[in-house]
Amino acid sequence: MRDRTLPLLVLLPGMDGTGRMFGPLLSALPQRVSTVVVAYPPDRPLGYAGLLPLVRDAIPQDGPCILLGESFSGPLALMAARDGAVRGVILCASFIESPVPRFLSRLACLVNPATVRLVPWCIRRRAILRRNGSTATRALLETIRGSVSPAVMAARVRSILALDGAAALRACPVPILYLAAAHDTLVTRKSLARIVRIRPDADVVTINGPHLLLQEAPAAAAGAIVKFIGEVADLPDSDAP
């Protein structure tokens, strides 16, 4: 049975933008937690500025919610956090600026549909999953293969490379939970360090797993999420860090 006293959990997807990758987490969450999965247009090359209105439209106006931004969507969760209905933000294996070295970020102008096509699927999969990914997660990844056009993927990559989300993090008026993947080779501990440096009040939970944490360790992630939801639900409306 759904618990109407708990904030709604709004799930913002990773780089694929389909929302399909949340399946394992949804299965691990208790039924009392209500969820909404946001999906981004697979055929419109939108960066963070273009996607932000879609995120804001998903925020309910009839009750409180918590925004969970997985990887790519973490900055979007922070940008939308000033909406009055938002009571907390969860960042999962995410970042506030490009997680790749600065010299690579300067090559954003070279990212286009053609260059995206040049990167083999097996290399993309290994970067986010590592070689020890489960069969179930590998199968889930196959369901989203080719679901997003190269033009869309290129726009999202360029958006990451140009990202400066420090101001949004600093201005976030609600509690923050960061779910860190212990074996993340894509978004390293440097990304977390940047976040904690600006927001030392952020709660950090490290879970054993690769970048695809919600898929490879859904039970542990769900436990941390439910605990955070309960803590946020008990806060007075006026409480903010």
N, C-alpha and C positions, 0 to 999 in steps of 0.2 A: 504494500500500500504506500502511495506517495505521501510524504510528509510536507504539508503545505506551509509549515512553519520554517522550513529550510529554504535558503535562497536557491533559485534555479541555477543550474550549472550550464553555462553557454560554452560550447566547445568550438574553438577556432582551429582549423586544420593546419597541418604542416605544408611543405612546399607543393605537394600535389594539389592541395585545395579542394579535393573531392569530399572529404569527410568520411570516406569509407574506412580509413585506417583506424578509426575510433572503435571498431567492432569489439576487439578484445577488452578494452577499458569499459565499454558499456555493459558487457557481460559480467565484469568483475564488480561493478558498482552495485550497492544494495538497491532494492526497488524503491526505497523511500526517497532516494535522490532523483529529482526530476532533471532531465537534460534536454538541451536543444543543440543539434549539430548544424553548424553553419557550413555551407559549401560556396566556393567562389566560382564565378563563370569560367568554364574551361576554354572558351573561345574569345575572350576579351583580354588583351594584354595590359593588365592593370598593375600598377605598383602599389605601394602603401597608401598613397594619397587617394587613389581610385578605389581601393578596397575598403577604406575606413568607413564611408557611408553605409556600406553593406553590413559591416559589423555593428554600427550604431542602430541600424534598422532591426537587428536581431535582439537588441536589449529590450526586455519587457518593460512596459510602463505601468503594469498593474501589480508589481511586486519586486522584491530585491533579487539580485543575481550575482553570480561570481563568474568572471571571465577566465577561461583557461586557454592560453595561447601556446600551441605546440610549435616549437622550433621557429619557423618562418613567421608565425602569427603572434609570437610574444610581443613584439613592438606594437602590433595593432591592439592587443589587449591593454597595453599601457596607454596608448593614445586615446582609447575610448573610456578609460577608467574614471574620467571626471563626470561622466553621466551620473545623475543622482541615484539611479537604481542600482549601480554597481557597488557591492559591499566588499569585494576582494578580487585580487588578481593572482592567478597561478601561471607561472612561467615554466614550461617543461623543456629542458635542453635548449634554451633559447638565448638571446643576445640583445644588446642595445646598439651594437655597431658590427660591421662585417666581421665574422669570425675568421676570415682568411687574412694572411699578411697584408700590410698596407700597400706594398708594391703591386700585389695582385688586384687590389681594389681600384688602383689607378687604371686598370685595363678594362674598366666597365664598358668603354666605348666599343670594345671588340666583341662584346657578348651580343649575339644576334641569333636568329633561328638556325642559321647555317652552322655556327659553332656549337650550338646545343646538339644538333644532329650528329656532330663529330664524336661526341662522348658516348661510348658504348653503354648500353643498359647495364651490363655486368659490372662495370666500373662504378656507375652511380649506385647500384645496389650494395656493393661492397663498402662504399664510403659511409653509408648510413647504417649498415647492419653488421659489418665485420663478418668474418668467415664462420663464426659460430652461431649465426642466426638460426632460429628454429625453422622447421619445415613449414609450420603454420604461418609464420610471418613472411617467409619467402613466397608462399602461395598467395597471401594477402597482397603482397607487393605486385604480383603478376596481375591481379585484378585491376590495378590502376595504371598498368603499363600502357602508354599510348593514349591515355584519357585526356591529357592536356597537350595542347598544340605547342610546338617548339617556340612560336612567337610569344605565347603566354609565359612559358617557362623562362625565356630570355628576359622578359620584362620583370619577372619576379627576382631573378638573379641580379639584374642591374639595380633593382630597388634595395636589395641587401647590400650590395657593394657601395652604394651611396648613403647608406643609413647612418643617421646620427640621432639615436633615441635617448640620449642622456637627459634632455629637458623633459621628455615625457615621463621618464622614470623618476626624476626629481620631483615632478609635480603630481605624481600619483597620490591621491588623497586617501587611499585605502590600504589595508594590510596586503602584503605580498608573500606568496609562497613560491620558492624556486625548487623544482624537482631536478636534481642533477643526476646524470647517467655516469656511473663510475668508470665506464669504459668507452666514453664518447670520444671518438677520434675526429669528429667533424666539428663539433662545438666544444672546445677544450675548456679547461678550468680558467683560462684567461678571461673568457667571456663572463663567467660567474664572478671572478674577482672584480671586474669592472662594475658589475651590478652592485656587489656588496660594498664597494668603495663609496658609491653614491648613496646607497640605501642599506646601511648596516643593520637596520631594523628588520630586513627581510628574513623570513624563516627559510632555512636551507635544509632540504632532506636529500641525502645521497642514496641512490638505489643501485644495486648491482645490475648492470645491463649496458647495452650499447646505445647509440643515439636514439633508436626507435624504442624508447623506454616504455611507452604506454602499450606497445605491442608485445615486447619481450618480457616485461615484468608488470603485467596489468594488476595483479592482486596487490603487490606492494605499493604501486602508484595509487590504486584506489583507496588503500588504507590511509595514506597520507592526505589524499584529497578529502576524504570523508572527515578526518580529524580537523582539517582546516575549515571545512564548511561548518562544522559544529562550533568551532571557536568563533568564527565570524558571526554566526547566527546569534551568539550570546552577547555580542557587542552592542551597546547603545548606538542608535543611529548617528549620534554626534561624534562618536569615537573615530579618530583618524591619527595616523602616525605623525 
